[in-house]
Amino acid sequence: MRSVRKEYTNGVITIVWQNALCIHSGNCVRGLPAVFDTNASPWINAVGATMEEIVNQVQKCPSGALTCYKNTEVEDTISR
């Protein structure tokens, strides 16, 4: 399988998914279905929840296939 890294953003936070690390535990889908929906395309909807909800759910990924980061451009804008 070819390793794929995909990023999904809502402008404030970016969710990163790496297929080679994913063990398909389903924690993301069960925990935050408004963001993680395997029946949708794309399957990650970064506008489906708040930043806090996304961060909390991503931290529950047992394999590390899901990570996220705050977009620095938005942080810079907010701090001005």
Buried (B, 14 or more C-beta within 10 A) or exposed (E): EEEEEEEBBBEBBBBBBBEEBBEEEEBBBEBBBEBBBEEEEEBBBBEBBEBEBBBEBBEEBEEEBBBBEEBEEBEEEEEE
